[in-house]
Amino acid sequence: LSDFHRNRSCKYDFAECCKHCKKQYYDNGNLVQKVRRKNYPEIVRAEDNKRKRRFREANPELAKERDRKRFRTALPTRLWRLYKLAYSDFLNMLFDQDFKCPICGCDIDERSCHVDHCHNSMMVRGLLCKLCNVGLGSFKDNIESCKRAAVYLEKHKL
């Protein structure tokens, strides 16, 4: 048994091939692909993107369905991880706002809305459209700056 590597994931806690055979396997260049991936991630990434693009062009409907499934599973996880916001609470907030941005009134949906939150406490304030969320973020949660901006807009109304 000393000729075999320990491997607790295998059935009998030892590797399936001996050390000598494994060395020959490596020496014959069978793992060149893995070495290349570690040393040249940008090349591999570019090839991977080309492969994905070809698949999307060949199977547009299947690609859209995969994207929908990925979005459905990723969104609840991201909401909880970042804001400790349950997906059901997120949908309730969206429904309570009548699927509209509370600032500009444009239509928002599950995919297009952005979570507005306090950057100090991470408490969620509401769901906004992208432009309103970026606008509020530019003021860094400073109410006085928002008031000055409103006065400025009133003063320079066209």
C-alpha positions as CSV (number, residue, x, y, z in Angstrom):
1,L,0.0,0.0,0.0
2,S,3.0,2.3,0.3
3,D,3.0,2.6,-3.5
4,F,-0.4,4.4,-3.4
5,H,-1.2,7.9,-2.4
6,R,-3.7,8.4,0.4
7,N,-7.0,9.7,-0.9
8,R,-10.0,9.7,1.5
9,S,-12.4,10.5,-1.3
10,C,-11.8,7.1,-2.9
11,K,-13.6,4.0,-1.9
12,Y,-10.7,2.4,0.2
13,D,-8.9,5.6,1.2
14,F,-6.2,5.1,-1.4
15,A,-5.7,6.4,-4.9
16,E,-6.8,4.2,-7.7
17,C,-3.4,4.1,-9.4
18,C,0.0,3.8,-7.9
19,K,2.6,6.6,-7.6
20,H,4.7,5.3,-10.5
21,C,1.7,5.2,-12.9
22,K,0.5,8.6,-11.8
23,K,4.0,10.1,-12.4
24,Q,4.1,8.6,-15.9
25,Y,0.7,10.0,-16.6
26,Y,1.9,13.5,-15.6
27,D,5.1,13.1,-17.5
28,N,3.3,12.2,-20.7
29,G,1.7,15.6,-20.7
30,N,-1.9,14.5,-20.0
31,L,-2.4,17.5,-17.7
32,V,-1.1,20.2,-20.0
33,Q,-4.6,21.7,-20.2
34,K,-4.8,22.3,-16.5
35,V,-1.3,23.9,-16.4
36,R,-2.3,26.1,-19.3
37,R,-5.4,27.3,-17.5
38,K,-3.4,28.3,-14.4
39,N,-0.8,30.2,-16.4
40,Y,-2.9,31.8,-19.1
41,P,-6.3,32.5,-17.6
42,E,-7.0,35.3,-20.1
43,I,-6.5,33.0,-23.1
44,V,-8.8,30.4,-21.5
45,R,-11.4,33.0,-20.7
46,A,-11.4,34.3,-24.3
47,E,-11.8,30.7,-25.6
48,D,-14.5,30.0,-23.1
49,N,-16.4,33.2,-24.2
50,K,-16.1,32.2,-27.8
51,R,-17.5,28.8,-27.0
52,K,-20.4,30.3,-25.1
53,R,-21.1,32.8,-27.9
54,R,-21.2,30.0,-30.5
55,F,-23.7,28.1,-28.2
56,R,-25.9,31.2,-27.8
57,E,-26.0,31.8,-31.6
58,A,-26.8,28.1,-32.3
59,N,-29.4,27.8,-29.5
60,P,-30.9,31.2,-28.7
61,E,-34.1,29.9,-27.0
62,L,-32.2,27.5,-24.8
63,A,-29.7,30.2,-23.8
64,K,-32.6,32.5,-22.8
65,E,-34.1,29.8,-20.7
66,R,-30.8,29.2,-19.0
67,D,-30.5,32.9,-18.3
68,R,-33.9,33.0,-16.8
69,K,-33.2,30.0,-14.5
70,R,-29.9,31.5,-13.4
71,F,-31.5,34.8,-12.6
72,R,-34.3,33.2,-10.6
73,T,-31.8,31.3,-8.4
74,A,-29.1,34.1,-8.2
75,L,-31.4,37.0,-7.2
76,P,-32.8,35.6,-3.9
77,T,-29.3,34.6,-2.9
78,R,-27.8,38.0,-3.7
79,L,-30.6,39.9,-1.9
80,W,-30.1,37.9,1.3
81,R,-26.3,38.0,1.2
82,L,-26.1,41.7,0.6
83,Y,-29.1,43.2,2.4
84,K,-30.5,40.3,4.5
85,L,-33.7,40.8,2.5
86,A,-35.9,37.7,1.9
87,Y,-37.1,37.3,-1.7
88,S,-40.7,37.3,-0.6
89,D,-40.1,40.7,1.2
90,F,-38.5,42.0,-2.0
91,L,-41.6,41.0,-4.1
92,N,-43.9,42.5,-1.5
93,M,-42.0,45.8,-1.6
94,L,-42.3,45.8,-5.4
95,F,-46.0,45.0,-5.2
96,D,-46.6,47.8,-2.5
97,Q,-44.9,50.3,-4.8
98,D,-47.2,49.2,-7.7
99,F,-44.2,48.3,-9.7
100,K,-43.2,52.0,-10.0
101,C,-40.2,53.9,-9.0
102,P,-41.2,56.1,-6.0
103,I,-39.1,59.0,-7.2
104,C,-39.7,59.3,-11.0
105,G,-42.7,57.1,-11.3
106,C,-41.4,54.9,-14.2
107,D,-42.3,51.3,-14.4
108,I,-39.9,48.8,-12.8
109,D,-40.0,45.1,-12.5
110,E,-38.1,42.3,-10.8
111,R,-35.2,42.5,-13.2
112,S,-34.9,46.3,-13.7
113,C,-35.3,47.6,-10.1
114,H,-32.4,48.4,-7.9
115,V,-32.3,48.1,-4.1
116,D,-31.9,51.5,-2.4
117,H,-30.2,51.1,1.0
118,C,-28.4,53.1,3.7
119,H,-24.7,52.6,3.2
120,N,-24.0,52.9,7.0
121,S,-26.6,50.4,8.3
122,M,-27.3,48.5,5.1
123,M,-31.1,48.8,5.8
124,V,-33.2,48.7,2.7
125,R,-35.3,51.9,2.0
126,G,-37.0,50.9,-1.2
127,L,-36.7,49.8,-4.8
128,L,-35.8,52.4,-7.4
129,C,-35.1,52.5,-11.1
130,K,-31.4,52.6,-12.1
131,L,-31.2,56.3,-12.8
132,C,-32.8,57.3,-9.5
133,N,-30.6,54.9,-7.6
134,V,-27.5,56.3,-9.2
135,G,-28.6,59.8,-8.6
136,L,-29.2,59.2,-4.9
137,G,-25.9,57.4,-4.6
138,S,-24.2,60.4,-6.1
139,F,-25.4,62.5,-3.1
140,K,-23.9,59.9,-0.7
141,D,-27.2,59.8,1.4
142,N,-26.8,63.5,2.3
143,I,-30.2,65.1,2.6
144,E,-28.8,68.6,2.6
145,S,-27.1,68.0,-0.8
146,C,-30.4,66.7,-2.2
147,K,-32.2,69.8,-0.9
148,R,-29.6,72.1,-2.5
149,A,-30.0,70.2,-5.8
150,A,-33.8,70.7,-5.7
151,V,-33.3,74.4,-5.0
152,Y,-30.8,74.6,-7.9
153,L,-33.2,72.9,-10.3
154,E,-36.0,75.2,-9.2
155,K,-33.8,78.3,-9.7
156,H,-32.6,77.2,-13.2
157,K,-35.9,75.9,-14.5
158,L,-36.1,76.1,-18.3
